[in-house]
Amino acid sequence: MMNKTLQPEGWAPPRGYANGIEARGRQIYVGGQIGWNAQCKFESDDLVQQIYQALKNAVDVVRVAGGGPEHVVRMTWYLVDKKEYVARLKEIGQVYREVMGRNFPAMTAIQVADLVENEAKVEIEVTAVIPD
């Protein structure tokens, strides 16, 4: 097994993320990815579509190092609208699984006042660990 999920005894299981992950290998740090394409153009102003694209962008960077979505051990999501995020969790879960599969790393989601790119509704940072 490459990763080990850390779940304290007696804690309620988290839904869609892990409280902690233990991993060994090469560490890959991916800067915040937003919902634009490879040419830095937004194809949608829809939150769910931007999440899909941001996740895909992050995994594309991990792939350059020889990894995949299964190697992502940590994510930080920066959102400009927490209420929309919560209201659309089911749709977000669908695009998440499309890109990430059944990998649920340690995650943090934060509402921010704004992002650098005016059209961006989400920015996602990831850390991946690829086994030696």
N, C-alpha and C positions, 0 to 999 in steps of 0.2 A: 504494500500500500504506500502510495506516495505521500498523501496527507492524512492527518488524523484530526477529526473534529473534536474539539474540547468542549464538553458539556458537563458543568458541575452537577453533582448528584443532587437530586431533589428540585432542580430548576425546571420550570416549564419549558418544553422544547420550543425554540424560535421557529417562526414561519417564514421561509424564504431566505434565510441567512443563517450563519453560524455565530455563536458567541465567541468562538476562538478556533484557530486552525494551527496545527503544528506541521511544519514542512521542512525538508532538507533539500538543498540543491542550489542551482544558480538562481539568483534573485534578479527579477526584471521589474523595473519601476517605470510605469507608463504615466506620462503627464496627462493632465486633464483633457479628455476628449469630448468634443461637443457634437451636435447632430448635423454636421455638414459633411459633404462627400469629400473624396480625395482631392478635388480641385478647390476646396474651401468654399463651396457653394451650398447654401441651404436648399434642399428640395422640398421641404415641408416646414410649416410653422406649427404643426401638431406635436404636442408633447410626446405622445406614444411613438410616433415616427422618429422624433429626434432621439429618444432613448434607444430605439432600435439601432439607429445609425451610430450613436456614440458608443454603444456596446460593440458593434461590429468594428468600429475604428480601433477601439482598445484591443480587441482580439487580433486584429490585423497586425498591430505593433508587436504583440506577444508572438505571433507566428514568425516574424522576422528572426526571433531568437530561437526558433525551433519548437515553440510551445503551442498550446491551444487553450480553449476556454477552460478545460479541465485543470489547467495549471494555475488559474487565478485563485489567489488565497485571500485577497483583501480588496475591497472597493470602498470608495467614498463618493457619494452622489451629492452634488450641489444643485439644488432646485430653486427656481424663482417663485414657484407657487405650490406650497405644500398641500393646499386644499385640493387642487386639481390632481396632484399626484395620488393622494389618498382616494379620491373619488374614482380614479381610473386604474386602481391596482390590478383588477382582473385583466384588463387589456395589457397593462405593463407586464404582468406575469407571463402572458402569452408570448410577447416579443422577447422577453428575457429568456424564456426556455428555448425559443427558436435559435437564439445566438449562443447562450451559455449551457444549454442542455440541463441536466439535473445537478449542476455544480452550484452550491450555495455557500460562497465564502463568507468570511467575516465582513460585515457591511456597516456603514454609517450613512445616514441620509440627513442633510442639513438644508434648511431654507436659507437662502442668501438674498440680500437686497437686489443684487443684479449680477450679471456676468459681463465679461469684457466685450464679447460680441453681442450687439443689441438684439439679434434675432434668436440667440440661444436661450433655451428654456431649461437646459440641464447640462451639467459638465460632470464627467465620471473619470475618476483616477483609479487605476488598478495596480496591484502588486501581484506578480506571478512568481512561482518557484518551480523551476524545471529540474527534475531529478538529474543528478550527476550521471 
